[in-house]
Structure formats: C-alpha cells, structure tokens
Amino acid sequence: MLEASCHCGAVRIRVSEPPNDLTSCNCSLCHRVGTLWAYYSAGEVTFLAGGRATVPYVHGPRTLAVHHCPTCGCVTHWQGLDGARAGQIAVNARLMDPADIEDVPVYRFDGASSWTYLD
C-alpha cells in the first residue's frame, strides 16, 4: 500500500498497490497544476482523512471532478462522473513519497489536442 498527502496533511489517501505507470497530461488544467496521475478503481482508494472536505472542480464535458484540498490548495485526485470513467479515481502521484514511485514509468498524454499518448 502507498499513501499520498496534500501539503498540509488535511487530505490523506491510501491506494491498494503502487501504480503500474503514471500519466503526465498537457491539457489546460493538468499543465497548470502540474499533476502526475496514477489510476485506480474506486475500491482501491481509501481516504484516511479529508475525503469529504475536498473541493471539486468540474469543467467542460463534465466527465471528471478534479478535487483539491481547501486548506493548502493541492490537487489531490480526480473522480470519474460518468461514461467510461465512472467509478475510476486518479490520484495525484506527486503527493506520494518520491521514493515510492521513482521507478514507475511516466507516459505523456496529449490532452491538449490529439487525446493520444505521445510515447
């Protein structure tokens, strides 16, 4: 199991296992907030603290709710709202201990235009 925590510690997340890979997206939001996504099904993610206190941001086609800590502002996760992403949660791996993810491959995703992986 791995844990992720926002800067102030108000939001703490535990995932069932290390990610197989990570995604660096260049969409207009991910580019600005500097996230690195690790994908899980909802049953693989446990909120140890602050899960109900996060602030969701829903934009565009309204398929994702991107959550952040109301205290320190760190983007903690996104949750799928409908369609293929319903029941999926992506945890911001930048909130994990760097040693826990240092060997996990990172793939670049072109969320800005082509919606394809670049590598």
N, C-alpha and C positions, 0 to 999 in steps of 0.2 A: 504494500500500500504506500501511496505517496500523499503528501499534504501540500496544499497551496494556501497562502495567506496574503491578504492585502497588506499595505504598508503599516497601517495602524493595528492590525490584528483583529479588527472587529468582524471580518469575514474570513472564516477558515473552512477549507474544503478538503475532503479526503476522497481519493479515487482508488478503485479496487486494484489497479495494476499500472505499471508505467506505460506510457503511450508507445505504440509501435513506431509512430512517426509524428512529426509536428508540421503545421501549416503556417507559413508566413504569407498573409494575404495583402494585396496592394489596393484594395477597394478604398473608397473615400474615407471610411471610418477607421478600418484597421490600420491604414497608413498613418493616420493622425495619432492614434492611441498606442501604436507600437506593440500590438499583441502577437502572441505565438500560440496557436490553437492546438489543443490535444482533445480528440473527440471520444465521447463515451455515450453509452445509452444511459438514460435517467437512473436506472437501477444500479449503475456502477459508481454513482456520485453521491456522497453524503456531505451535507452541510453541518459542520461541527459547531459553527457559530455564525450568526448574522444572515442566514439564508433568506429569511423573510424580510430582512431590513434593506436588502439591496434595492437600488433604483433602476427600473428597466427603461430602456430607450428603444422604441420601435420606429423603424423608418422604412420608406419605400414600399415594397410589396407586402410588408407586414408579415414576413415569414419567420423573423427572428426577433427576440427580445434580448438586447445586449445590456447586461447588468453591471453596475459599478457600486462601490462602497459609498454610502452617503457621508462618511466622515473624511476619508483621505482621497477619495475620487478614483482609486484604482479600478480599472475594468477587470472584473473577476471571472465572468463567464457569459456565454450566450445560451439561450434556450430556444429550441425549435418550437414554433407556434402551430404550424400546420404543414400539410403536404409531406414531402419526403423527409423533412427534418423534425417532424413531430416526434417527441419522445427522445430527441437527441440533445445532449448538452456538450458544449465545447468549453473546456476550462482554459483560462489564460495560463499557459505553462511558464510565463515569465514570473509568475508568483510562486513557483516551485523552487526548491533548492537547486541551484545550477548544477551541482554535482550529480543530482539525481537524473538529469536529462542531458548531460554533456555528450553522451554517445548516441543520442536519438537523432536520426536523420531529419533534416528540415527541408521541406519542399515548398517552393514558391508557387503561389496560386495567383493568377491574373484575374482578380475580382473586379478590376477597373474596366476591363473591356471584353476580353475573349472568353472568360469563365472556363479557362483551361489551366492545367499545371504547366509551368514553364520549364521544368526539369524532369 
